[in-house]
Amino acid sequence: MSSKVRMLLGTGVVLGYRFSNREQNPNQVFIKILSTILKSPHNLVGAKVLVKDRHGNVYHGRVIRVHGSGKNKVVIARFNNNLPGQVIGSSVDIFRLRSS
């Protein structure tokens, strides 16, 4: 059996929900990339995202696209469950799974 190993690509901060004039998407958030081993945020599309809140709850998601041209290093991530408002401003780990 092959086991999966996490390869940490970077860290970031949750900026807020993705929203429009009429609706808010609480399962999609903007993430500001603080540090990454990759040169471009476009290479993070498809990577997994892990958010922990102060109560110990863990939320799993995936980077779906880059917000804007990528020069501000902001990506959009989609989560399976809606994220509570308390996670805005909390840290995020971005990683890929590699088989060993």
N, CA, C and O of each residue as an XYZ file, in Angstrom:
400
protein
N       0.829     -1.179      0.000
C       0.000      0.000      0.000
C       0.873      1.242      0.000
O       1.892      1.302      0.689
N       0.470      2.211     -0.766
C       1.200      3.470     -0.763
C       0.518      4.438      0.193
O      -0.706      4.563      0.208
N       1.320      5.106      0.976
C       0.770      6.086      1.910
C       0.936      7.482      1.320
O       1.851      7.736      0.537
N       0.050      8.366      1.705
C       0.077      9.740      1.214
C       0.856     10.620      2.185
O       0.672     10.539      3.399
N       1.717     11.451      1.643
C       2.536     12.363      2.429
C       2.153     13.789      2.041
O       2.015     14.104      0.859
N       1.984     14.642      3.040
C       1.658     16.041      2.775
C       2.921     16.816      2.427
O       3.918     16.757      3.145
N       2.865     17.539      1.320
C       3.956     18.419      0.929
C       3.462     19.850      1.096
O       2.655     20.324      0.296
N       3.935     20.537      2.121
C       3.480     21.892      2.424
C       3.968     22.853      1.350
O       5.169     22.980      1.115
N       3.021     23.529      0.698
C       3.361     24.480     -0.355
C       3.419     25.913      0.144
O       4.130     26.743     -0.423
N       2.673     26.209      1.206
C       2.687     27.575      1.707
C       1.693     27.785      2.822
O       0.968     26.874      3.222
N       1.677     29.005      3.315
C       0.738     29.401      4.359
C       0.029     30.672      3.915
O       0.485     31.376      3.014
N      -1.089     30.947      4.564
C      -1.850     32.134      4.214
C      -2.794     32.540      5.321
O      -2.766     31.989      6.421
N      -3.638     33.525      5.008
C      -4.610     34.067      5.954
C      -5.954     34.178      5.246
O      -6.019     34.588      4.087
N      -7.033     33.811      5.949
C      -8.382     33.945      5.403
C      -8.770     35.418      5.441
O      -8.765     36.042      6.503
N      -9.109     35.976      4.264
C      -9.486     37.386      4.189
C     -10.978     37.600      4.406
O     -11.375     38.554      5.076
N     -11.808     36.725      3.850
C     -13.253     36.890      3.973
C     -13.977     36.022      2.971
O     -13.360     35.318      2.172
N     -15.306     36.083      3.027
C     -16.137     35.305      2.122
C     -16.142     35.914      0.726
O     -15.923     37.112      0.550
N     -16.395     35.061     -0.259
C     -16.620     35.535     -1.614
C     -18.090     35.942     -1.703
O     -18.968     35.172     -1.313
N     -18.363     37.131     -2.209
C     -19.743     37.607     -2.257
C     -19.962     38.479     -3.482
O     -19.014     38.916     -4.134
N     -21.232     38.722     -3.781
C     -21.614     39.609     -4.868
C     -22.652     40.588     -4.327
O     -22.833     40.696     -3.114
N     -23.326     41.291     -5.211
C     -24.333     42.258     -4.768
C     -25.531     41.584     -4.109
O     -26.150     42.157     -3.213
N     -25.860     40.381     -4.543
C     -27.081     39.737     -4.075
C     -26.867     38.584     -3.116
O     -27.763     38.269     -2.334
N     -25.714     37.948     -3.151
C     -25.540     36.758     -2.319
C     -24.119     36.659     -1.780
O     -23.180     37.270     -2.291
N     -24.008     35.866     -0.730
C     -22.723     35.598     -0.097
C     -22.491     34.096     -0.148
O     -23.419     33.319      0.079
N     -21.274     33.682     -0.441
C     -20.942     32.263     -0.517
C     -20.105     31.892      0.698
O     -18.888     32.080      0.678
N     -20.723     31.368      1.759
C     -19.949     31.069      2.969
C     -19.049     29.843      2.845
O     -18.268     29.564      3.755
N     -19.141     29.099      1.729
C     -18.229     27.976      1.550
C     -17.055     28.337      0.641
O     -16.208     27.486      0.370
N     -16.988     29.584      0.166
C     -15.871     30.046     -0.654
C     -15.249     31.272      0.009
O     -15.954     32.215      0.367
N     -13.935     31.255      0.169
C     -13.245     32.351      0.849
C     -12.039     32.807      0.038
O     -11.484     32.059     -0.767
N     -11.651     34.055      0.273
C     -10.416     34.595     -0.280
C      -9.290     34.296      0.699
O      -9.441     34.484      1.906
N      -8.158     33.829      0.174
C      -6.993     33.523      0.998
C      -5.801     34.308      0.460
O      -5.463     34.210     -0.720
N      -5.169     35.085      1.333
C      -3.948     35.823      0.982
C      -2.756     34.924      1.257
O      -2.567     34.473      2.387
N      -1.947     34.658      0.236
C      -0.777     33.801      0.365
C       0.352     34.620      0.992
O       0.774     35.637      0.442
N       0.836     34.163      2.152
C       1.920     34.872      2.834
C       3.283     34.341      2.436
O       4.198     35.118      2.164
N       3.426     33.027      2.400
C       4.702     32.438      2.005
C       4.421     31.182      1.201
O       3.513     30.417      1.525
N       5.195     30.976      0.163
C       5.026     29.805     -0.681
C       6.368     29.422     -1.285
O       7.250     30.263     -1.453
N       6.510     28.140     -1.609
C       7.732     27.686     -2.262
C       7.616     27.816     -3.779
O       8.597     27.630     -4.499
N       6.417     28.134     -4.259
C       6.186     28.285     -5.688
C       6.267     29.759     -6.076
O       5.998     30.636     -5.255
N       6.633     30.029     -7.317
C       6.797     31.409     -7.758
C       5.465     32.093     -8.050
O       5.316     33.290     -7.808
N       4.507     31.347     -8.563
C       3.252     31.947     -8.992
C       2.077     31.339     -8.232
O       2.075     30.135     -7.977
N       1.077     32.141     -7.864
C      -0.104     31.563     -7.213
C      -0.935     30.704     -8.159
O      -1.786     29.939     -7.706
N      -0.702     30.817     -9.467
C      -1.418     29.978    -10.423
C      -1.055     28.505    -10.244
O      -1.842     27.630    -10.606
N       0.116     28.221     -9.695
C       0.534     26.841     -9.465
C      -0.147     26.220     -8.250
O      -0.023     25.015     -8.030
N      -0.863     27.017     -7.455
C      -1.553     26.497     -6.272
C      -2.953     25.983     -6.582
O      -3.582     25.374     -5.716
N      -3.456     26.210     -7.783
C      -4.804     25.760     -8.134
C      -4.853     24.239     -8.059
O      -4.031     23.552     -8.666
N      -5.819     23.722     -7.314
C      -5.959     22.288     -7.099
C      -5.346     21.803     -5.803
O      -5.561     20.656     -5.411
N      -4.583     22.658     -5.126
C      -3.965     22.263     -3.860
C      -5.017     22.217     -2.754
O      -6.043     22.894     -2.831
N      -4.754     21.423     -1.741
C      -5.674     21.298     -0.616
C      -5.377     22.368      0.423
O      -4.243     22.829      0.560
N      -6.425     22.756      1.156
C      -6.335     23.826      2.148
C      -6.844     23.293      3.474
O      -7.840     22.570      3.521
N      -6.162     23.649      4.548
C      -6.542     23.213      5.892
C      -6.638     24.437      6.797
O      -5.681     25.199      6.933
N      -7.816     24.616      7.419
C      -8.055     25.742      8.325
C      -8.463     25.185      9.675
O      -9.337     24.322      9.760
N      -7.829     25.678     10.734
C      -8.199     25.301     12.100
C      -8.704     26.541     12.817
O      -8.113     27.615     12.709
N      -9.814     26.386     13.558
C     -10.283     27.510     14.353
C      -9.797     27.373     15.789
O      -9.114     26.404     16.122
N     -10.137     28.314     16.624
C      -9.608     28.326     17.991
C     -10.211     27.242     18.870
O      -9.684     26.960     19.946
N     -11.311     26.626     18.430
C     -11.939     25.555     19.198
C     -11.403     24.177     18.817
O     -11.791     23.178     19.422
N     -10.524     24.111     17.831
C      -9.947     22.850     17.406
C     -10.649     22.209     16.223
O     -10.266     21.117     15.803
N     -11.673     22.864     15.672
C     -12.354     22.327     14.498
C     -11.463     22.501     13.274
O     -10.775     23.512     13.131
N     -11.485     21.498     12.390
C     -10.648     21.509     11.197
C     -11.553     21.527      9.972
O     -12.506     20.752      9.890
N     -11.261     22.398      9.032
C     -12.034     22.529      7.803
C     -11.106     22.265      6.621
O     -10.019     22.837      6.535
N     -11.545     21.390      5.710
C     -10.759     21.011      4.541
C     -11.372     21.633      3.295
O     -12.593     21.673      3.144
N     -10.521     22.114      2.412
C     -10.989     22.703      1.171
C      -9.965     22.535      0.071
O      -8.988     21.799      0.212
N     -10.208     23.236     -1.032
C      -9.340     23.137     -2.198
C      -9.292     24.499     -2.889
O     -10.299     25.204     -2.957
N      -8.120     24.861     -3.399
C      -7.961     26.104     -4.152
C      -8.597     25.897     -5.518
O      -8.240     24.963     -6.236
N      -9.548     26.772     -5.885
C     -10.240     26.591     -7.157
C      -9.771     27.563     -8.232
O      -9.843     27.249     -9.421
N      -9.291     28.741     -7.832
C      -8.813     29.693     -8.834
C      -8.032     30.821     -8.170
O      -8.031     30.969     -6.948
N      -7.377     31.600     -9.002
C      -6.638     32.775     -8.539
C      -7.566     33.978     -8.668
O      -8.290     34.104     -9.655
N      -7.544     34.857     -7.678
C      -8.355     36.072     -7.710
C      -7.559     37.169     -8.396
O      -6.522     37.600     -7.892
N      -8.038     37.616     -9.533
C      -7.346     38.663    -10.286
C      -6.201     38.096    -11.101
O      -6.236     36.941    -11.525
N      -5.193     38.914    -11.315
C      -4.071     38.508    -12.158
C      -3.031     37.691    -11.414
O      -2.174     37.069    -12.043
N      -3.084     37.677    -10.086
C      -2.140     36.904     -9.304
C      -1.034     37.716     -8.676
O      -0.264     37.186     -7.874
N      -0.930     38.995     -9.019
C       0.174     39.784     -8.459
C      -0.024     40.084     -6.978
O       0.952     40.332     -6.269
N      -1.272     40.069     -6.493
C      -1.525     40.298     -5.069
C      -1.507     39.011     -4.257
O      -1.662     39.051     -3.037
N      -1.322     37.879     -4.911
C      -1.229     36.566     -4.271
C      -2.474     36.238     -3.444
O      -2.373     35.838     -2.285
N      -3.641     36.413     -4.052
C      -4.908     36.057     -3.422
C      -5.550     34.966     -4.261
O      -5.652     35.087     -5.482
N      -5.984     33.894     -3.595
C      -6.651     32.782     -4.266
C      -8.030     32.589     -3.650
O      -8.312     33.083     -2.558
N      -8.888     31.860     -4.369
C     -10.220     31.521     -3.881
C     -10.230     30.035     -3.579
O      -9.825     29.223     -4.412
N     -10.694     29.676     -2.387
C     -10.769     28.274     -1.977
C     -12.218     27.916     -1.683
O     -12.972     28.726     -1.145
N     -12.595     26.698     -2.039
C     -13.939     26.186     -1.774
C     -13.843     25.095     -0.716
O     -12.966     24.233     -0.777
N     -14.745     25.139      0.247
C     -14.782     24.173      1.335
C     -16.050     23.342      1.242
O     -17.057     23.782      0.687
N     -15.987     22.117      1.800
C     -17.153     21.241      1.778
C     -18.268     21.805      2.649
O     -19.422     21.862      2.225
N     -17.931     22.218      3.848
C     -18.896     22.825      4.755
C     -18.702     24.333      4.749
O     -17.629     24.834      4.414
N     -19.750     25.046      5.124
C     -19.624     26.494      5.253
C     -18.678     26.826      6.398
O     -18.690     26.161      7.433
N     -17.866     27.849      6.210
C     -16.939     28.272      7.250
C     -17.616     29.284      8.170
O     -18.345     30.154      7.695
N     -17.388     29.183      9.476
C     -17.937     30.195     10.377
C     -17.171     31.509     10.234
O     -16.026     31.520      9.783
N     -17.794     32.589     10.612
C     -17.171     33.902     10.500
C     -15.967     34.070     11.400
O     -15.140     34.953     11.171
N     -15.854     33.226     12.432
C     -14.738     33.343     13.366
C     -13.404     32.945     12.748
O     -12.359     33.258     13.319
N     -13.399     32.263     11.596
C     -12.127     31.855     10.990
C     -11.518     32.954     10.124
O     -10.391     32.809      9.651
N     -12.246     34.049      9.911
C     -11.685     35.150      9.129
C     -10.515     35.743      9.906
O     -10.664     36.151     11.057
N      -9.365     35.784      9.273
C      -8.142     36.257      9.912
C      -7.274     35.144     10.459
O      -6.167     35.407     10.927
N      -7.744     33.906     10.413
C      -6.949     32.798     10.945
C      -5.998     32.266      9.874
O      -6.169     32.542      8.687
N      -5.004     31.507     10.305
C      -3.976     31.015      9.391
C      -4.448     29.774      8.649
O      -5.336     29.051      9.103
N      -3.830     29.548      7.494
C      -4.207     28.482      6.577
C      -2.943     27.757      6.143
O      -1.916     28.391      5.898
N      -3.011     26.432      6.045
C      -1.932     25.638      5.454
C      -2.377     25.168      4.080
O      -3.499     24.687      3.919
N      -1.501     25.304      3.087
C      -1.785     24.870      1.723
C      -0.792     23.770      1.386
O       0.417     23.953      1.531
N      -1.300     22.622      0.935
C      -0.421     21.482      0.692
C      -0.958     20.624     -0.439
O      -2.104     20.772     -0.864
N      -0.113     19.729     -0.915
C      -0.495     18.696     -1.883
C      -0.191     17.348     -1.268
O       0.723     17.218     -0.454
N      -0.960     16.346     -1.659
C      -0.711     14.985     -1.205
C       0.148     14.279     -2.238
O      -0.161     14.302     -3.430
N       1.220     13.656     -1.787
C       2.096     12.892     -2.674
C       2.174     11.475     -2.160
O       2.263     11.251     -0.953
N       2.142     10.531     -3.054
C       2.279      9.136     -2.639
C       3.751      8.802     -2.484
O       4.592      9.234     -3.272
N       4.043      8.025     -1.451
C       5.445      7.685     -1.193
C       5.734      6.251     -1.549
O       6.866      5.793     -1.396
